[in-house]
């Protein structure tokens, strides 16, 4: 049986991480590509040197690690710099993601495995997947959740604007999870998705 390679994405603060946690609870393997991207810019990694060349002394923290807060402040205020950052990071993330899928397949993973990332569509990774699950919520909820995390309204709106509009993501979705309700409502949708995936694999 060929393991399905699926993506899980959604706008910032739209519920994607909650859906990923529920999928893990249901026994699915889920790779967090956003955390992976953070590891790829650690000192000693190839992307680290490229970041130093591209963004200079504004990026390294005193301990030598990239100061992600400073880096975010730079790129979310300059679209060209954000695009350059993504050009450095995305190909390396994609390489690790598909290597992990191969490892899971060889280890005997059946049904489906997921890669979770905010920028699956923007990076182009979704084009090489078997399906795309989009977690979404109402725009006002998304904004409020970011404000609750301590961002200013201006910064929250910049972060949202830096990503594809949710309407575009939903157009590319093979499955959609509405995270605008309670966690129990979200869980019911995730459980239904899990059951559907397992039925479809048994039928193959």
C-alpha positions in Angstrom: 0.0 0.0 0.0 1.4 3.4 -1.0 1.3 5.9 1.9 -0.6 9.1 1.1 1.6 12.2 1.4 -0.6 15.1 2.5 -0.1 18.7 3.4 -1.7 20.6 6.3 -1.7 24.4 6.0 -3.6 27.5 7.0 -3.1 31.1 7.7 -1.3 32.2 10.8 -3.4 31.7 14.0 -6.1 29.8 12.0 -6.0 26.6 13.9 -3.4 24.6 11.9 -1.3 23.6 14.9 -4.4 22.4 16.8 -5.4 20.2 13.9 -1.9 18.8 13.6 -2.0 17.8 17.3 -5.3 16.1 16.8 -4.0 14.1 13.8 -1.0 13.0 15.9 -3.4 11.9 18.7 -5.2 9.8 16.0 -2.0 8.0 15.1 -0.8 9.9 12.0 2.8 11.0 11.5 3.0 14.8 11.2 6.2 16.7 10.4 6.3 20.3 11.6 8.1 22.0 8.7 8.0 25.4 10.4 10.1 24.0 13.3 12.3 22.3 10.8 12.9 25.7 9.1 14.1 27.1 12.4 16.6 24.2 12.8 17.9 24.8 9.3 19.1 28.3 10.3 21.1 27.2 13.3 24.8 27.9 13.3 26.7 25.3 11.2 23.8 24.8 8.8 24.2 25.9 5.2 21.3 28.3 5.4 22.9 30.1 8.3 25.8 31.4 6.2 23.4 32.5 3.5 21.3 34.4 6.0 24.4 36.2 7.3 25.4 37.2 3.8 21.9 38.4 3.0 20.8 40.1 6.2 24.2 41.0 7.8 24.7 42.0 11.4 21.1 42.7 12.1 20.4 39.0 12.3 22.8 37.2 14.6 22.0 37.3 18.3 24.9 37.6 20.8 25.0 33.9 21.2 25.6 33.4 17.5 22.1 32.1 16.7 19.7 33.9 14.4 17.5 36.3 16.3 14.2 35.2 14.8 12.4 38.3 16.3 14.8 40.6 14.5 14.6 38.6 11.4 10.8 38.7 11.4 10.9 42.5 12.0 13.1 42.8 8.9 11.3 40.6 6.5 7.7 41.4 7.4 8.4 45.0 6.6 10.0 44.3 3.2 8.4 42.0 0.7 11.6 41.6 -1.3 13.5 40.5 1.8 10.8 38.1 2.7 11.0 36.6 -0.7 14.7 36.3 -0.4 14.4 34.5 3.0 11.9 32.1 1.5 14.2 31.4 -1.4 17.0 30.4 1.0 14.8 28.3 3.3 12.1 26.6 1.2 14.2 24.3 -1.1 16.1 23.0 2.0 12.8 22.4 3.8 11.3 20.6 0.8 14.4 18.3 0.6 14.1 17.2 4.3 10.3 16.9 4.0 10.3 14.4 1.1 13.2 12.5 2.7 11.1 12.1 5.8 8.1 10.9 3.8 10.4 8.2 2.2 11.6 7.1 5.6 8.1 6.8 6.9 7.1 4.8 3.9 10.0 2.4 4.3 9.3 2.1 8.0 5.9 0.7 7.2 3.7 3.8 7.7 0.3 3.2 6.0 -2.8 5.3 5.5 -1.3 8.8 5.4 1.4 11.1 6.7 1.4 14.8 6.9 3.7 17.8 6.6 2.4 20.8 8.5 3.6 24.3 7.3 2.2 27.8 7.0 3.7 28.2 3.5 3.1 24.9 1.8 1.4 26.6 -1.1 3.8 29.6 -1.3 6.8 27.3 -1.3 5.4 25.1 -4.0 5.8 21.9 -1.9 2.0 21.2 -2.2 2.4 20.5 -5.9 4.2 17.2 -5.0 1.7 16.0 -2.4 -1.3 13.8 -2.8 -3.7 16.2 -1.1 -3.9 19.4 0.9 -5.8 20.0 4.1 -6.5 23.7 4.9 -7.4 24.8 8.4 -9.2 28.1 8.4 -11.2 30.5 10.6 -13.0 33.8 10.2 -10.6 36.8 9.5 -11.6 38.6 12.6 -10.9 35.5 14.7 -7.5 35.2 13.1 -6.7 38.9 14.0 -8.0 38.5 17.5 -5.9 35.4 18.2 -2.8 37.3 17.1 -3.6 40.2 19.3 -4.1 37.7 22.2 -0.6 36.5 21.5 0.7 40.0 22.2 1.2 41.4 18.7 0.1 44.9 17.9 -2.7 45.3 15.4 -0.4 46.7 12.8 2.1 43.8 13.2 -0.7 41.3 13.2 -2.1 42.7 9.9 1.3 42.7 8.4 1.8 39.0 9.2 -1.6 38.1 7.8 -1.0 40.1 4.6 2.4 38.4 4.1 0.6 35.1 3.5 -1.8 34.0 0.7 -5.4 35.0 1.4 -7.4 32.2 2.9 -9.7 32.1 -0.1 -6.8 31.2 -2.4 -5.7 28.4 0.0 -9.2 27.0 0.2 -9.5 26.9 -3.6 -6.5 24.5 -3.6 -7.7 22.3 -0.7 -8.7 18.7 -1.1 -10.1 18.9 2.5 -11.1 21.8 4.7 -11.2 22.0 8.5 -13.3 24.9 9.9 -11.6 26.0 13.1 -13.9 29.0 13.8 -15.9 27.0 16.3 -15.1 25.1 19.5 -12.2 22.6 19.8 -14.7 19.8 20.0 -16.2 20.9 16.7 -12.8 21.0 15.1 -12.0 17.5 16.5 -15.1 16.0 15.0 -14.0 17.3 11.6 -10.5 15.9 12.0 -11.9 12.5 13.1 -14.1 12.5 10.0 -11.1 13.2 7.9 -9.1 10.4 9.5 -11.9 8.0 8.9 -12.2 9.0 5.3 -8.5 8.6 4.7 -8.4 5.2 6.2 -11.5 4.1 4.2 -9.9 5.3 1.0 -6.7 3.5 1.6 -8.5 0.2 2.4 -10.3 0.6 -0.9 -7.2 0.9 -2.9 
